[in-house]
């Protein structure tokens, strides 16, 4: 029998919400399976809500209130959980950040920016200040902290598996001071050396097609369909239609096949870091 994991309701709004949900469910004498029966959701989904790992969809909250006779309590509190889990993230991105914590694999292509999960504070500050120039310093720092917090995914030695393809221009052209760029590349190389991420560089003379201008983020899960996320500076789009995800996945696989091998890519990154550090970089 699986060990029951206690829920710390003091950890935050999602955990308080989830602990109350578990209390009401058990008070009614219902298993997870019995409570989701008649909804469009599974027991794993509901369990993750109870543990504060997922937000409660409105339609599921309505179903839970109806089954438990809780007079609309869980539906009314959905928005509180959504706001708490969004934090400093843009509304369109918050569900993606949440999904990252459940992902078994993350595969990414970026031709314009070093991806969020790999950014140092200096790089993140440059990106955020450039795209949100009217933010107060406090708002900017909150966004930076939220971005860096996501990288704690890599504290787990096993999950998620992360593979990224970067255009060579991201290594060769820097928008931050050379010493900061050296630190940024060292950070990426360190994650590679720890076998925590795999990085490939798509070289200048690699295939360039219109697709290469579009950032791609793929996530696969243990018990959910895969999804694709792409974005611009002020919008994002999540795609979970399986045939469409497969089409984009094939395009990503072609980019990955054309990129330099991981060991060659690592050597390129480390050499560029040394050049930035010693003032030898030539764009």
Protein Blocks (a to p, Z undefined) as FASTA:
>chain_A
ZZdddddfklpmklmmmmmmmmmmmmnopafklmmgopabdfklmmmmmnopaccdfklm
mmmmmmnonnommmmmmmmmmmmmnmmacfklmmmmmmmmmpmbdcdddfkbccfklpcf
klmmmmmmmmmmmbcfklmmmmmmmmmmmmmmmmpmkbccddddddfklmmpccbdfklm
mmmmmmmmmmmmnopaccddddfklccdfklmpccdddddfkbccddddddfkbccddfb
fklmmmmmmmmmmmmmmpccfklmmmmmmmmmmmmmnopacZZ
